[in-house]
Amino acid sequence: MRVLSRKVIVIGSGAAGLAAALRLKSSGADEVALYTEGLNKGTSINTGSDKQTYYKLGMDGFREDSPVTMARDMCAGGGAHGDIALVEASVSPLAFASLVSLGVAFPHDRFGRFTGYKTDHDPCRRATSTGPYTSRDMCLKLIDAVKRSGVEIVENSVAVKLICTEEPGGACGGSGKRIAGVVFADLNAKSAENGFYAVASQYVVFAAGGPGGIYGRSVYPGCHTGGIGLAMAEGAECRGLAESQYGIASVKFRWNVSGSYMQVVPRIYSVDENGVEREFLSSAFGSCADACNMTFLKGYQWPFSAERCAASSRIDMEVYAQTVLLGRRVFLDYRRNPSGWNFGALGAEAAEYLEKCGAAGGETPFDRLLEMNPGAAALYREHGIRLESEPLEIAVCAQHNNGGLCGDIWWQSTNIRGLYPVGEVNGSHGISRPGGTALNAGQVGAWRAAESITWRMRNSPAERCGTEELVRSESEAFYRGIEDSILRTNAVPWGDMRAAIMRRMDKFGGFVRAPEAIRRELAIARAEYLQFAGDGLGGLDFREIVETLRTRSLCLTHLTYLEAAAVQGERSGSRGGSIIVAGGAVMDADPGSWEIVPEKDDTRSEVMVCTTDRSGNFKYYFEKCRPVPDNAGWFESVWKDFASGKVYSEESE
């Protein structure tokens, strides 16, 4: 197998991966190579909302703010480490200013103040936005800068294996490891014979994104599958996997229907297999007026929240019951008002908001949308959907994983040295978080990873030992396994297996969870995974081989996420973005009859750490959340530690 060598590898070209590559290059690192399936195929460049939020330290000049205050607010939801949150808060002005310097058009007033607004779980108006495509705007500017910087960009490449060497240490009873390189598949190749190659490196920035490929009902772009399973297969420690975010989104064009899409109060109805339409919210809330008020609030409170089951999040539960349990389709209709619509019956908050937006007089939801946010209507028109003349199909969809791989305060994996998970694949967010923190965390993580790597490259010669022979040996062993598999026939097509994974996650691993049912399903899923992982690859062309390998990784990913959901649900009950339902399964299609297990006391002060292996064996433990550090630091002491490099040492971590 062809084996290359690069000093630093970046895997993934979302906003976090691009920022890491750019920061590495600007910090003086050479031989930086970014490997991606395509610069236009990440989640960051393909997603958004009505006003996609970036969260940062307050800069409007009227409200006192500090990194410690911001860190405490980010940890308020529980399940997050305070020292990592403090880093995200402290470095946020640097990361934000870097984006502004690249030309990302975050709005400021004529005095240069970046005025903010409140987002969910945010007390200080720290949020900002460039509009519906904030993360895309970031990516486009970052791509231009990365290209100008001279970073080597390799597209049409899919990582299929991480190569590690054993080292002492590690939690969950496992050993520690060090990254040595990566095996990639070249999607331009015609056959397995010349389709795989390896790159040796002891520094890998892993920006593989969230686990989009395991969900059917998903806001993740269809071209994004995620790569966390590659690290799981090497025993990488994971943190808070069960803490995900779900919300109502359109399915034909994957997009969050948050903010103004719900605040204009569209008609919401389901259609059964016989074409019968039902407006089901009025009966759920007791009246049309209450249903309309909750629909309006859903714009503010878009992510599902276990704390709002009797309020706006009841809408998510009703949509879930209609789609998953009853097999119906659900639509938002902007052409007609809900049956019984009466503007005068709206609550004061909704009425005042619509009046201030000049939308109170709109005869239809679409009229109100044009007054409030014409860009929101134009966005769907750009994707072939005209809200003024057709209904919009929706479902409750997976949107973001707050958990992921464990990283330290430098974003280095806690048990695989040299591996730096950045972006959504890094599990730093805890149970709930202020909206927009994910974009900030990705940029801060990129900044910190680059700083750590460049310092170690300059000051730790022992870490720069050659890995080419190890990588050659491991990659050739990997390829011999491929050759052997080609001699045997694959029993299950990868597409069928991936569809089975998605169906299972939608039913058992979404925001409605029954641990007993999950455990029964896990036994079936584990048997399917072991069979699929051992099947041959005979009769497949090269692209199908690559997709089969990717699907094997997704199999392991979904097993781990399901196990984490069962363990966490049994321990903590309903909280954050999911509810736990007593009994073996949710049988009744009326969410009002579900026996929802309440949250158990004191579990928000801990976070679950887990590992798995290639056989799907799951180990876990719970660690106490570290508080936000409150030591102010003495300048001369900090200066001394910085100059000596102690701030980068293990002792400071």
N, C-alpha and C positions, 0 to 999 in steps of 0.2 A: 504494500500500500504506500502511496505517496505520503511522505511526512514532511511538513513544513515546520518552521520555528518562528514564533513571534514573541516579543517581550510581553505584550499585553493583548489579550483577546477581549473584545466586547461582543456579546451575543445579544442581538435584538436591536431594533432601530426605532423604538418608541421614543417619547420625549426624554425618558431617563437614560436609555442607552446612548442616544445621540449626545446628550449633555455630558455624559461620562467620557465619551470619546473626545469631544472637543476640549474638555477640561484637562484630560490627560495630555493631549498634544500641547495645549497652551502652557502646561506646567513643565514642559521640557522632555516628556517621555517620547522616545522614538520607537519605531516598529510597533505602532498601535494599529490593529486591524479590527474592523467592525464587520461581523458576519451576520447576514440577515436573509430571510426568505425574499424580502422585497422592501424597499424604503417606503412603499405605499401600503404595506400590509399589516402594520401594527395597530393596536387598539387606539393609541393616542391620536393618530392621524385620521381615524375613521369614526370617532364618536364625539358626542357633545350633548347638549340639552338646550332648553330655551335660552338659558343664560349660564353657560358653563363656568364654574367658579374656580378661582385660584385663591388659596388661603395663605396669608402671610402676616407678618407683624404689622400692627396698626401704624399707618403713616399719614393720617389726615390732619394731625397737628392739634386736634381738639380733645383727644382722649388719651389719658396716660396708658401706656402699654409697656411691657417688658418681656424679654424671653421667658423669665420665670412665670409670669402671669399667663402668657400664652401656653406654655407647657402644661401648667395646671389645668387650664381649660381643655386642652386636648386629652388629658388623662381623666377628666371628670367622668367619662362614661365607663371607666373601669377596664381591666384587662390589658393595660398598657404600661410599659416601663417609663418612669419619669426621666431617667437620664437620656434615653433616646429621644423622648419628646422635647427635652431641653435643647438638644442638638438641632432638631428640626426647627424649633423656634429661633434659636440663636443665628443659624446660618440662613434663615429665610430671607433677610434683607439682601444678603450677598447674591443668593441664587436669583431672586427677583430682579435685582439691578442688572445682573448678567443678561437676563432675557430682554429687559428694556434696552440695554445697550446693543443687542442684536437687531432691534427694530420691532419687537413684539409690541403691538399698540395697546398697551394697558392705558386706560384714560387717566389724565390728570387735569387739574384746573390751571388757570393762567399763572398761579403762583408756584406751580410744580408739585402740588400736593396730590398724591394718589388716594383720592377719597374712596372709602369702601362702603359696603353694605353688609347687613346681617345675613348670614346663612344659617342652616340648621345647626343647633348645638353651639352657637356662637354668640357671646354676649357683647362683643366689642367692635362690630362692623369692620372686621379684618378682610372681608372678601372683596375680590375684584374680578373683572372679566373683560374679555375682548368681544363677547357676544356668544352665539351658540357654538362657535368652533374654536374656543380658546386653546385646547390642546393641539388642534390641527395647526393653528397659527404658530404655536410654539415649534411644532415639528418642522414646518416649512422654513422658518428662520434658522433653526438648528441644522437642518440638512444643508442649506446654503453655506453656513459657517463651517461645518465639518468638511464639506467638499473643498472649500478654500484653504482649510488648514493643512491639507495633505494627508489626512488619515486614509489609510487603505480601506476601501469599501468593497466587500465581496457580497454580491447579491445572488439570489437563487441557490442559497445554501441553507440546509436544515441541520441543526445539531441533532445527532442521534445517540451520542454516548459521551458522558464525562469520564475522563480517565484520572484516577486518583491513586496515590500511594499511601500506605498505612502510616499513621503516626500515633503516638500515645495520646490518651485523653478522650474526651467525649462523654456525653451523658446518656441516659436511658440504657445503660449497660453496654453501649457500643463503643467502638474504638474511634479515635480521631483520625482524620485523613488530611492529605494535602493535594490540591489540584495539580495535575501534571499536563493536561492537554484535553483536547476535544476531538471527537470524530464527527465529521460532517458528511452529508450527502449532497452531491452536486446535481441539482435538478435539471441542468442542461445535458447531463450524461444520458446515454442510451441504454446502458447495461450496468449491472452490479460490478462487473469486472473492472470498470474504470470510473465508477460512480461515487466511490467513497474515498475520502482522504482525511488525514489527521493533521492537527496543528498542535505542536508542543508549546506550552507556556505555563509558568507557575503563577500567573496573575490573570484571572478570568473575571470580568465584570458580567454578571449574569442578569440580563434585563429581559427575561423571557416572558414577562407579562403574567396576567391572571389566568385561571384555569377555564378559559372560555370554551374549550372543546368538549367539556364533559356535560354541558347543558344543552337541551333542545330549546327551551324557552329562555332566551338570552338576549341581552343588549350588546354583548361582545360581537364585534363584526365577524361575519361568517368566515373570513380569511384568517382569523386569529384562533389558534387552538391552545396556546400556552405550552410551556416546557418544564414546569416545576417537577414533573415526574422523573426527568433525567437526574435531578439532584436527589429526589427521594430514593431512587434506585441505588444511589451511593451512600445511603444512610444519613443524608443531611438532616439536621434537626429543624423541625418546623414549629411554629408558634401560632396559637390561636386560629387554627384552620376552620373551626366551626363558626367563626364570626364573619358572616357575609352580609352583603346588602342586596336587597331585592326591591323591585318597584314596578309599577305599571309602565309598559312600553308598547310601542307598535311593533308588529311582527313582520309585516311585508317589507317595510324599511325599518331596520332596528334603530329605535331612537326613544329616549326617555320622554314620556309625555308629562313632564313636570311643569311647575310654574304656570305660565299663562295658558297652557293647553288645558289645564283643569280649572283655573280661576275664572274662565269665561263660562263655566258650567255647561258643558255639552250634555246632550242626551246619552245615557249609557244603557245599552240593551244587549240581550243575548238572542241567539238564533239556534233552534234545535235542528235535528236532522230532517224534520218535516217542514222547515222554513218558518216555524212559529216564532214570533218575536215576543220578548218579555222585558219590560223595564223592572228590574228586580230590586233596585235600591230603596224604593219607597217603602216596600214591605219590610225590608231589613231595618230601616231607621224609624219606621212608624208613620212617616208623612213625607210628602214631596218636599216641603220646605226644609226639613231636617236633612234629607238626602242631598238637596242642592247646597246647603251650607257645608256639609261634609265634603262634597265634591270640590267646592271652592278651597277649603282648607287643605285638601290633598295636594294642591299646587304648592303650598308652603311646606307641607309635610310629606313630600313625595316618597322617600324610602319607607318601606314597611317598618313599623316599630311595634314591638310587643307591648309597649306602654300605652298604645293608642288603639287597642283592640276594640274598645267600645266607642271609638270616635272615628277619625278619618281612615285609620288602617283597617277598619271593618270593610271598607271598599275592596281592599286587596283580598281579604278573606272571601268575600262574595264572588269576586272574579275568579279566584282559585276554585271555588266550589262549582261554578258554572262550567269552567273549562276542563279542569282535571277530573272532578268527580262525576259530572254529568255529561261530559263530552260535547258541550256546546261551544259555539264561537261567540265572542263578546266584541262589541264595537263602541267606539265613540262616534257620535253623530253631531256634526257642527251645523247641519242644515236645519235642524228642528230643536226647539226647546224641550226639556223634559216635560212629560205629561203633568199638568197641574202647575206649570211654571207661573210664578208671580213675583216680580221683582220686589214688590212691597213686602213680601214675606221673608225676604232674606235677612240674615242677621246684620247687625250694625257694621261689623268688620268687613263682610263681603260687600255690602252696599256702598260703604264709604270708599273702599278700594276701587270698585268699578266706576264710581262717580268721579274720583280723582283722575282716573285714567281716561275719562271721557267716553267710557264704554257702557254707561248705564242705559242709554237709549237704544242700544242695539237690538234689533228685532230677533236676530238669531245668534247662536253662539259664534258663528263665523263672523258676523258683523262686529261682535264684541272683540273677537280676536284681531281683526284688522285694526280696530281702534287702539287696542292695548299693545299689540306686538305684531305688526305686519310681517316682520322677518320670520316669525314662527310659522306663518302660513306659507310664505315663500319657500321656506326650507323644504316642506313636503312637496311643493310644486316642482322644485328642482329634481325631485326623485320620482316624478311621475304620478304623484298622488294629489288630487285637487280636493281639498277639504270642503270647498263650497258645493261640491256636487257628488261626493261619494263618502261612505262611512269609513272609519279607520279601525282596522282590527287590532285588538290589544290582548295582552296577557300579563300576568305577573312574572317578571323575568329576572334572572340573575344579572347583577350589574357590577359588583365589585367584591373582592375578597379582602376583608380587613386583616386576615392572617396571611401566612406565607412562610418562607424560610426564616430561620433565626439569624439575625445579624447583631453584631455588637455596636458600640457607638461610632465605629468607623465603617459600618455596613459590611464588615467581613463576617462570613459564616462562622458560627460559634464552634463548629467541629470539623470544618474543611478549610484549612488555611489556604489563603490565596484566592478563594472563591468569594466574590462580592455580589450578593444579590441586591439589586436596586430596582426601584419602581414597585409595581404591584406585587411582584413575586417576593418582596420583602415584607414580612408580617409585623409591622410596627404600630398598627392603628388601634388595636384593642376592640372593645365591644361596640362602641359607637364613637363617632368623631365629627367634628365640624365639617360641613360640606366644603370640598375643595382642598382638604389637606393632602389628598393623594397626589395631586400635581406638585404641591410644594415638597412632599416627602421624596418624590422621584428626583427632583432637581437637587435637593439637599443631599440625598444619598449619592448621587453622581458626583457632587462636589467633594464629599467626604471620602468616597472610595478612591477618587483620583488623587487626593492629597495623601492618603495612606500609601497607595501603591507607589507613587513617585518618591516619597520619602524612603520607603523600604528598598526600592531599586537603587537609591543612592547610598544608603547607609547599612544595608544588610547583605553583604556579599555572599554569605552562606545560603541565602534564599535564591541566589541566581545560578545554582548548580544546574548542569545540563539535564534535561529530561527526555531528550530525543530517543535514546535507546529504550527507555521504559515505555514511552508512547508508541514506538514502533512495535515492540513486543505485544503490548496490550491491543493495539489496533489491528494487528495481524491476527491475533487470537479472535477478536471480534469478527473479522472478515471470514475466518475459517468457519465460524458458526453460521455465517450467512451462506457460505458455499454448501455446508452440510444441509441447511434448511432447504436450499433450492432443489436438493435431491428428493425431498418429501413434499407431498401435496398439502396445501393449506386447506383445512376443513371448513373454516368459517371465513367468509369474505370480510375484509376490514370494514367495509361500509355497514354491513349488518351488525358487527360488533359495536361500532361507534353509535349506531342508532339505538342499540340496547342500552348502552351506557347513558345516553341522553334521556331515554324514557325512564330509566331507574332514578337518575338524579332529579328529574322533574317531579317524580312522584314521591320519592323518599328523602331526597337531599336538598329540597328547597327550603322555603321559609316555614312550612308546616311539617313538623317532624314527630314521628311516633317511634321512640327508641326500640320498643319491642319489635315493631314491623321492620325497622332498619336492620336489626340483628338477624332476623330470619332471612332477609334479602341478602345480607352480607355473605351468608353461607353459599347461596347460589352464585353470587357475583365472584367470590373467591375461586370457586370451582371453574367457572367460565374463564377467568383470567389465567389460571394455571394451564388450562387446556390450550387457550389461544396463544399464550407465551411459548408453548412448546410445539405448536403446529409448524409445519413446513411452509416454505415459500415457493414451492414448485408451481410452474405455470403462470407466474405473475411477471408482468413487465417491471422495469426498474421503478417507475413512479408508484406502482402498486406495492412494491417491496418497501419503499420509503413510507408510504401511508400505513402499511401494516406495522412497521416498527414504531411509527408515531402513535398508532392506536394501542399498541402494547403499553406504551408509556401512559396513555390516557386511562387505560384499564387500571394500572397501579395507582394513578392519581385519584380516580374516583373511589377506589377501595379505601384509600387513606382518608379522604374527605368524609365518606360515609361513617367510617369507624370513629373519626373525631366527632362527628355530629352526634352519634349515639352516646359516646362517653360524656361529652360536654352536656348534652341534654339531660342525662340521668343525674349528673352532679349538680347542675345549676338551675334547671327548670327554664321557663320562658324568659327571654331577655333579648335586648338588642334587636337584631334583624330576624329573629325566628321565634316561633312559639312551639312548645312541647305539648302534645295532645296525649292524654292518658289512654291506655288501652293499646291493643295491637295495631290498630289502623284507624284512620278517619273514615267512618262508614256513612255518616249522615251528611247529606248535602246541605243541611242548614247549619251554618257556622255558629248560630246562636245556641245550638245544642252541644257544641264541642266542650269537652272537659279539659280546659286549658290549665296546665300545671303552672302554678305561680313561681316566680323567681325565688330561689333559696338565698337566705341571708349569707353575707360575707364572701360569696364566691367571686365578686367583682374585684377583690383585692388580690386575685391570683390569675395566672395564665397557664394554659395547658401547653406543654412542650411534648412533641412526639417524634418518633422515627418509624420508618418502615424499611423493608428490604425487598429484594427482587421477588421473594416468594409471598409478599404481602403480609409478613409478620409484623404486627403493630405493637409498639411499646410507647408508654407515655408516663409522665409525671406532672405534678402541678408545682409551679414556682411562685413565690410571693412577688407581687409587683414592686419593683424598686421605686422609691419616691423620687420626686423632682429634687435634685441637689439644691441645697439652699446656702452653700458656702459661697460667699461673695468673691473670694480670691484676693490675694495681695499682689499688686502689679509686679513688684520686683521678683516675687516668687514665681509668678506665671511666666514672666520674661525668662527667668533662669531655666525653668522646665521646658519652655518652647525652644530656647537656644540649644539646649543639650539634647533635645529630641525625646525627653521623658514623656511629653504629652502623647507620643505615639506608642509608648511602651505598653507591655502587658499590665504593668502595675497600675497604670492610669485607667485601664479598662475595667 
